[in-house]
């Protein structure tokens, strides 16, 4: 969840670090810091707040040096503060460390180090690592690379770390387990980061560290990687496909608004090359390679967190309807702890935008141990989930910088729709006519989303009316029930308004007690098989004085007559409608949050990639 950036080479490190930290701000953080090596000294600067606060803090400080590390912290152990911010010194101040992740046995390690005379200044588990590495280096009389390796053999938990030392000023040591880390290879220089965003403008050549690998980086020398067990690893160099312009706002006020408006393109890119409605071809390499397993699967278990879980719920409707294969959808965070019953003929389908979600990764490992086949859907090439799964599909949504996921959701649903159609066609559950019609409708989706985006001004006016509401209720039926959940999630995470999503039929089983003149109720009421039932639900809300905001199909008269406000969407195939109905809810949340003065791209307490439990 935190952000790491480091540099070693012949350039001044500070400008690279600060720009890299700005690239990583989307991950969510509460403090920032840098450490720079110059003339065998380490200058360390850190403070609570934003990267801009750090820049003000160092304005009159010595920021020289060609080797440096930088960090943005999202508090886990210890509150946000100057002291708890990274980097952290070892007790002698010979070593400095930055760290993402959680050290689970930090208390035991800390107790032992305290007994040996080490004094702790912060509340963090990270400072324990700094002291531990120094302690190992003294006891074993080894260099920094081996000290880090040996120290990490005593550590239980997740980490991505970078360490530098006064005594070995031409070296950086990086290591990872359960938290992402990528190394960029330049000309006699190296870059390190939590993801590729701070690296792409400097080099396209990268190495993704694997679990329990420790890297030694020295300018002008080959990258050296060993495992914690001291086995030499040959670095596998990959080419970044990330485009730099996608990391900029491109004239939009916020990344979230940019990403909402990118959805026609991101959906099209997620479908491109994988389907041809004219020939009826659907071709996905991951599905082809594991076709027999999919078609003979006892069931498909979809796991994810947050928005990815909502996409999985839509996927359940799609796969069960089109392919008639039983589907269960689980929160990855619950799945990993409840000793689930898994069979060798189960397919576990893991969904994650970042490909680094800690709970989803842990659930994948559990499913692997039980012999299930793992299929991944993620957005980041080279991510941990992409490497941990047996097969998978990238969504091709492009970088998503806004913490509140928008285009990732529709890209995930698009890929799930392709999977469902492919399986339904191959197992004969879909007739040729049904299959071709669904492909044609899916092909139209990017244009329909573009049409919905034209209603932004009307949605903005609606947002102005409800920006001061304290609570919202979102209702949907069938395949649009997950959209109600997603709409409520978007509102609560960026505007801080309490919102709940419910199946419309469940309203009478509790939530109806909340409805009064102050309660806005958003109802997804497009034309579908449950339309008459939705009309009844709206009448129940109106009878109790609730204010109804309805998402309706163009030309609708009945709901338009009943509702207080309507947002029109084009007519669309029912099972594919979540790709359309979610868009006005994204825009509504965005404009309400902006009008409330909220930090839309970096909402409080949230991080883009949840890489710790």
NORRANOR-V371596 format. One record per pair of residues at least 24 apart in sequence whose C-alpha atoms are under 7 Angstrom apart, sorted by the first residue. I is the first residue (numbers start at 1). J is the second residue. If there is no record, write none. Layout:
# NORRANOR-V371596
i=I j=J
i=I j=J
This chain:
# NORRANOR-V371596
i=1 j=27
i=1 j=28
i=1 j=74
i=1 j=607
i=1 j=608
i=1 j=609
i=1 j=610
i=1 j=611
i=1 j=612
i=2 j=27
i=2 j=28
i=2 j=29
i=2 j=72
i=2 j=73
i=2 j=74
i=2 j=100
i=3 j=27
i=3 j=71
i=3 j=72
i=3 j=73
i=3 j=194
i=4 j=70
i=4 j=71
i=4 j=72
i=4 j=193
i=4 j=194
i=5 j=69
i=5 j=70
i=5 j=71
i=5 j=192
i=5 j=193
i=5 j=194
i=6 j=68
i=6 j=69
i=6 j=70
i=6 j=191
i=6 j=192
i=6 j=193
i=7 j=67
i=7 j=68
i=7 j=69
i=7 j=190
i=7 j=191
i=7 j=192
i=8 j=66
i=8 j=67
i=8 j=68
i=8 j=189
i=8 j=190
i=8 j=191
i=8 j=219
i=9 j=66
i=9 j=67
i=9 j=188
i=9 j=189
i=9 j=190
i=9 j=219
i=10 j=66
i=11 j=66
i=12 j=64
i=12 j=65
i=12 j=66
i=13 j=65
i=13 j=66
i=13 j=67
i=13 j=68
i=14 j=63
i=14 j=68
i=17 j=69
i=17 j=70
i=20 j=198
i=21 j=70
i=21 j=71
i=21 j=72
i=22 j=51
i=23 j=197
i=23 j=198
i=26 j=401
i=26 j=402
i=26 j=403
i=26 j=601
i=26 j=602
i=26 j=608
i=27 j=403
i=27 j=607
i=27 j=608
i=27 j=609
i=28 j=74
i=28 j=602
i=28 j=606
i=28 j=607
i=28 j=608
i=29 j=72
i=29 j=73
i=29 j=74
i=30 j=73
i=30 j=74
i=30 j=75
i=30 j=80
i=31 j=72
i=31 j=73
i=31 j=80
i=31 j=85
i=32 j=71
i=32 j=72
i=32 j=73
i=32 j=85
i=32 j=86
i=33 j=70
i=33 j=71
i=33 j=72
i=33 j=85
i=33 j=86
i=33 j=87
i=34 j=69
i=34 j=70
i=34 j=71
i=34 j=87
i=35 j=68
i=35 j=69
i=35 j=70
i=35 j=87
i=36 j=63
i=36 j=65
i=36 j=67
i=36 j=68
i=36 j=69
i=37 j=65
i=37 j=67
i=37 j=68
i=37 j=169
i=38 j=64
i=38 j=65
i=40 j=166
i=40 j=169
i=41 j=166
i=42 j=166
i=46 j=82
i=46 j=85
i=46 j=86
i=47 j=81
i=47 j=82
i=47 j=85
i=48 j=80
i=48 j=81
i=48 j=82
i=48 j=85
i=71 j=98
i=77 j=123
i=77 j=124
i=77 j=125
i=78 j=123
i=78 j=124
i=83 j=122
i=84 j=122
i=84 j=123
i=84 j=124
i=88 j=127
i=89 j=130
i=90 j=130
i=90 j=131
i=90 j=134
i=91 j=118
i=91 j=119
i=91 j=131
i=94 j=165
i=94 j=166
i=94 j=167
i=95 j=130
i=95 j=163
i=95 j=164
i=95 j=165
i=95 j=166
i=96 j=130
i=96 j=163
i=96 j=164
i=96 j=165
i=97 j=130
i=97 j=161
i=97 j=162
i=97 j=163
i=97 j=164
i=98 j=161
i=98 j=162
i=98 j=163
i=99 j=126
i=99 j=159
i=99 j=160
i=99 j=161
i=99 j=162
i=100 j=159
i=100 j=160
i=100 j=161
i=100 j=179
i=101 j=158
i=101 j=159
i=101 j=160
i=101 j=179
i=101 j=611
i=101 j=612
i=102 j=157
i=102 j=158
i=102 j=159
i=102 j=612
i=103 j=155
i=103 j=156
i=103 j=157
i=103 j=158
i=104 j=156
i=104 j=157
i=105 j=155
i=105 j=156
i=145 j=173
i=145 j=216
i=149 j=214
i=149 j=228
i=150 j=228
i=153 j=228
i=170 j=218
i=171 j=216
i=171 j=217
i=171 j=218
i=172 j=216
i=172 j=217
i=172 j=218
i=173 j=215
i=173 j=216
i=173 j=217
i=174 j=214
i=174 j=215
i=174 j=216
i=175 j=212
i=175 j=213
i=175 j=214
i=175 j=215
i=176 j=209
i=176 j=211
i=176 j=212
i=176 j=213
i=177 j=211
i=177 j=212
i=178 j=211
i=179 j=611
i=180 j=356
i=180 j=384
i=181 j=208
i=181 j=209
i=182 j=206
i=182 j=207
i=182 j=208
i=182 j=209
i=183 j=207
i=183 j=208
i=188 j=219
i=188 j=220
i=189 j=219
i=189 j=220
i=190 j=217
i=200 j=242
i=200 j=244
i=201 j=244
i=204 j=239
i=204 j=240
i=205 j=237
i=205 j=238
i=205 j=239
i=205 j=240
i=206 j=237
i=206 j=238
i=206 j=239
i=206 j=240
i=207 j=235
i=207 j=236
i=207 j=237
i=207 j=238
i=208 j=382
i=246 j=399
i=247 j=399
i=254 j=601
i=255 j=401
i=255 j=402
i=255 j=601
i=256 j=402
i=256 j=601
i=259 j=400
i=259 j=406
i=259 j=407
i=260 j=406
i=260 j=407
i=261 j=453
i=263 j=407
i=264 j=446
i=264 j=447
i=264 j=449
i=264 j=450
i=265 j=446
i=266 j=396
i=266 j=397
i=266 j=407
i=266 j=411
i=267 j=410
i=267 j=411
i=267 j=414
i=267 j=446
i=268 j=446
i=269 j=396
i=269 j=397
i=270 j=395
i=270 j=396
i=270 j=397
i=270 j=411
i=270 j=414
i=270 j=415
i=277 j=436
i=277 j=439
i=277 j=440
i=277 j=443
i=280 j=436
i=282 j=422
i=286 j=391
i=286 j=392
i=286 j=393
i=294 j=347
i=295 j=423
i=295 j=427
i=297 j=345
i=297 j=346
i=297 j=347
i=298 j=345
i=298 j=346
i=299 j=325
i=299 j=326
i=299 j=327
i=299 j=346
i=299 j=347
i=300 j=326
i=300 j=327
i=300 j=328
i=300 j=346
i=300 j=347
i=300 j=348
i=300 j=349
i=301 j=327
i=301 j=328
i=301 j=329
i=301 j=347
i=301 j=348
i=301 j=349
i=302 j=328
i=302 j=329
i=302 j=330
i=302 j=348
i=302 j=349
i=302 j=350
i=303 j=329
i=303 j=330
i=303 j=331
i=303 j=332
i=303 j=349
i=303 j=350
i=303 j=351
i=303 j=360
i=304 j=330
i=304 j=331
i=304 j=332
i=304 j=350
i=304 j=351
i=304 j=352
i=304 j=360
i=305 j=331
i=305 j=332
i=307 j=405
i=307 j=409
i=307 j=486
i=308 j=351
i=308 j=352
i=308 j=409
i=310 j=482
i=310 j=486
i=311 j=409
i=311 j=412
i=311 j=413
i=313 j=482
i=314 j=413
i=314 j=479
i=314 j=482
i=315 j=413
i=315 j=416
i=315 j=417
i=317 j=479
i=318 j=417
i=318 j=420
i=318 j=575
i=319 j=420
i=322 j=420
i=322 j=421
i=322 j=424
i=322 j=429
i=322 j=430
i=323 j=420
i=323 j=421
i=323 j=423
i=323 j=424
i=323 j=429
i=324 j=429
i=332 j=359
i=332 j=360
i=332 j=363
i=333 j=359
i=333 j=360
i=335 j=363
i=336 j=362
i=336 j=363
i=336 j=366
i=342 j=370
i=342 j=372
i=343 j=371
i=343 j=372
i=344 j=371
i=344 j=372
i=345 j=372
i=346 j=372
i=346 j=373
i=347 j=372
i=347 j=373
i=347 j=374
i=348 j=372
i=348 j=373
i=348 j=374
i=348 j=375
i=349 j=374
i=349 j=375
i=349 j=376
i=350 j=375
i=350 j=376
i=350 j=377
i=351 j=376
i=351 j=377
i=351 j=378
i=352 j=377
i=352 j=378
i=353 j=378
i=353 j=379
i=353 j=408
i=354 j=378
i=354 j=379
i=354 j=380
i=354 j=609
i=355 j=379
i=355 j=380
i=355 j=383
i=355 j=384
i=355 j=385
i=355 j=386
i=356 j=383
i=356 j=384
i=356 j=385
i=356 j=609
i=356 j=611
i=357 j=609
i=357 j=610
i=357 j=611
i=358 j=610
i=358 j=611
i=358 j=612
i=358 j=613
i=359 j=613
i=361 j=385
i=402 j=601
i=402 j=602
i=403 j=601
i=403 j=602
i=403 j=607
i=403 j=608
i=404 j=490
i=410 j=579
i=441 j=573
i=448 j=570
i=449 j=580
i=452 j=569
i=456 j=587
i=459 j=587
i=459 j=588
i=460 j=588
i=460 j=591
i=463 j=588
i=463 j=591
i=463 j=592
i=464 j=592
i=467 j=592
i=467 j=595
i=467 j=596
i=470 j=497
i=470 j=498
i=471 j=497
i=471 j=498
i=471 j=499
i=471 j=519
i=472 j=498
i=472 j=499
i=472 j=500
i=472 j=519
i=472 j=520
i=472 j=521
i=473 j=499
i=473 j=500
i=473 j=501
i=473 j=520
i=473 j=521
i=473 j=522
i=474 j=500
i=474 j=501
i=474 j=502
i=474 j=521
i=474 j=522
i=474 j=523
i=475 j=501
i=475 j=502
i=475 j=503
i=475 j=504
i=475 j=522
i=475 j=523
i=475 j=524
i=476 j=502
i=476 j=503
i=476 j=504
i=476 j=523
i=476 j=524
i=477 j=503
i=477 j=504
i=477 j=530
i=479 j=575
i=480 j=524
i=480 j=578
i=483 j=578
i=483 j=582
i=487 j=582
i=487 j=585
i=487 j=586
i=490 j=586
i=490 j=589
i=491 j=589
i=493 j=603
i=494 j=593
i=494 j=598
i=494 j=600
i=494 j=603
i=495 j=592
i=495 j=593
i=495 j=596
i=495 j=598
i=504 j=537
i=515 j=541
i=515 j=544
i=515 j=546
i=516 j=544
i=516 j=545
i=516 j=546
i=517 j=545
i=517 j=546
i=517 j=547
i=518 j=546
i=519 j=546
i=519 j=547
i=520 j=546
i=520 j=547
i=520 j=548
i=521 j=546
i=521 j=547
i=521 j=548
i=521 j=549
i=522 j=548
i=522 j=549
i=522 j=550
i=523 j=548
i=523 j=549
i=523 j=550
i=523 j=551
i=524 j=550
i=524 j=551
i=524 j=552
i=525 j=550
i=525 j=551
i=525 j=552
i=526 j=551
i=526 j=552
i=526 j=553
i=527 j=553
i=528 j=574
i=535 j=559
